[in-house]
Amino acid sequence: FTAPFIFHRKFMWESMSLTVAFPVLAAVFLWCRDDVTAETLDNANRQFHHLATQVQETVRCYRLIADFRKRSDFVSRLRSSSNESMRAKTQAELVILNNIYYARWVGGLAVAFYTLFGGIK
């Protein structure tokens, strides 16, 4: 606000519109992404809890599993649970990464907008 007055320049509304529009656009984006983000994180937490339950059950019943020679079945169950947990975690990390990169994308568009319209004047 003070730079145009200090340097005796004309006030440019384009620069202020970007200052106001950026937080508004970020808030709208994050509000729209809230459901997707929450659902993805909840799914990752559920999958991790399922994996932890599988591990706990395997450890608790190990003697019984070993006596009936069912190790391969439980190894398969643990591997399957681990893979599902990692898929869900990866999906959650991608959603969070996209949420973080939104600011960079909009920032780049803002610089392009300001360069285009500021360069014309």
C-alpha positions as CSV (number, residue, x, y, z in Angstrom):
1,F,0.0,0.0,0.0
2,T,2.7,2.5,0.9
3,A,5.1,2.0,-2.1
4,P,3.1,4.1,-4.6
5,F,3.0,7.0,-2.2
6,I,6.7,6.7,-1.2
7,F,8.0,6.5,-4.8
8,H,5.4,8.9,-6.2
9,R,4.0,6.2,-8.5
10,K,0.5,5.5,-9.7
11,F,-1.4,2.9,-7.6
12,M,-1.8,-0.4,-9.6
13,W,-5.0,-2.3,-8.8
14,E,-3.7,-5.4,-10.5
15,S,-1.0,-5.8,-7.8
16,M,-3.6,-5.5,-5.0
17,S,-6.1,-7.8,-6.7
18,L,-3.5,-10.5,-6.7
19,T,-2.8,-9.9,-3.0
20,V,-6.5,-10.2,-2.2
21,A,-7.3,-13.0,-4.7
22,F,-4.5,-15.4,-3.7
23,P,-5.7,-16.2,-0.1
24,V,-9.4,-16.3,-1.3
25,L,-8.6,-18.8,-4.1
26,A,-6.5,-20.8,-1.7
27,A,-9.3,-20.9,0.9
28,V,-11.8,-22.0,-1.7
29,F,-9.5,-24.7,-3.1
30,L,-8.7,-26.1,0.4
31,W,-12.4,-26.0,1.3
32,C,-13.2,-28.0,-1.9
33,R,-10.4,-30.4,-1.2
34,D,-11.3,-30.9,2.5
35,D,-13.6,-33.9,1.9
36,V,-11.1,-35.6,-0.5
37,T,-8.2,-35.0,1.9
38,A,-10.1,-36.2,5.0
39,E,-11.4,-39.3,3.2
40,T,-8.0,-40.3,1.9
41,L,-6.3,-39.8,5.3
42,D,-9.0,-41.7,7.0
43,N,-8.6,-44.6,4.6
44,A,-4.8,-44.6,5.1
45,N,-5.4,-44.7,8.9
46,R,-7.9,-47.5,8.6
47,Q,-5.6,-49.6,6.4
48,F,-2.7,-49.0,8.9
49,H,-4.9,-50.0,11.8
50,H,-5.9,-53.2,9.9
51,L,-2.3,-54.0,9.3
52,A,-1.4,-53.5,13.0
53,T,-4.3,-55.7,14.0
54,Q,-3.1,-58.4,11.6
55,V,0.4,-58.2,13.1
56,Q,-0.9,-58.3,16.6
57,E,-3.1,-61.4,15.8
58,T,-0.2,-63.2,14.2
59,V,2.1,-62.6,17.1
60,R,-0.5,-63.5,19.7
61,C,-1.4,-66.8,17.9
62,Y,2.1,-67.7,16.6
63,R,2.4,-71.0,18.4
64,L,-1.0,-72.1,17.1
65,I,-0.1,-71.0,13.6
66,A,3.3,-72.8,13.7
67,D,1.7,-76.0,15.1
68,F,-0.8,-76.2,12.3
69,R,1.7,-75.2,9.7
70,K,-0.3,-72.1,8.6
71,R,2.7,-69.7,8.4
72,S,2.4,-69.2,4.7
73,D,-1.3,-68.3,5.0
74,F,-0.5,-65.6,7.6
75,V,2.5,-64.4,5.7
76,S,0.1,-63.9,2.7
77,R,-2.4,-62.1,4.9
78,L,0.3,-59.8,6.3
79,R,1.8,-59.1,2.8
80,S,-1.7,-58.3,1.5
81,S,-2.5,-56.0,4.4
82,S,0.9,-54.3,4.1
83,N,0.4,-53.7,0.4
84,E,-3.0,-52.2,1.0
85,S,-1.7,-50.0,3.7
86,M,1.2,-48.8,1.5
87,R,-1.2,-48.0,-1.4
88,A,-3.5,-46.0,0.9
89,K,-0.5,-44.2,2.4
90,T,0.8,-43.3,-1.0
91,Q,-2.6,-42.1,-2.1
92,A,-2.8,-39.9,1.0
93,E,0.6,-38.5,0.4
94,L,-0.3,-37.6,-3.2
95,V,-3.4,-35.8,-2.1
96,I,-1.4,-33.8,0.5
97,L,1.4,-33.1,-2.1
98,N,-1.2,-31.8,-4.6
99,N,-2.7,-29.6,-1.8
100,I,0.8,-28.2,-1.1
101,Y,1.6,-27.6,-4.8
102,Y,-1.6,-25.6,-5.4
103,A,0.1,-22.6,-3.9
104,R,3.0,-22.9,-6.2
105,W,0.7,-23.3,-9.3
106,V,-1.4,-20.3,-8.4
107,G,1.8,-18.3,-7.5
108,G,3.1,-19.0,-11.0
109,L,-0.1,-18.0,-12.6
110,A,-0.1,-14.8,-10.5
111,V,3.4,-13.9,-11.6
112,A,2.4,-14.6,-15.3
113,F,-0.7,-12.4,-14.9
114,Y,1.2,-9.6,-13.2
115,T,4.0,-9.8,-15.8
116,L,1.5,-9.8,-18.7
117,F,-0.7,-6.9,-17.5
118,G,2.0,-5.1,-15.7
119,G,4.2,-5.3,-18.7
120,I,1.5,-3.8,-20.9
121,K,1.4,-0.6,-18.8
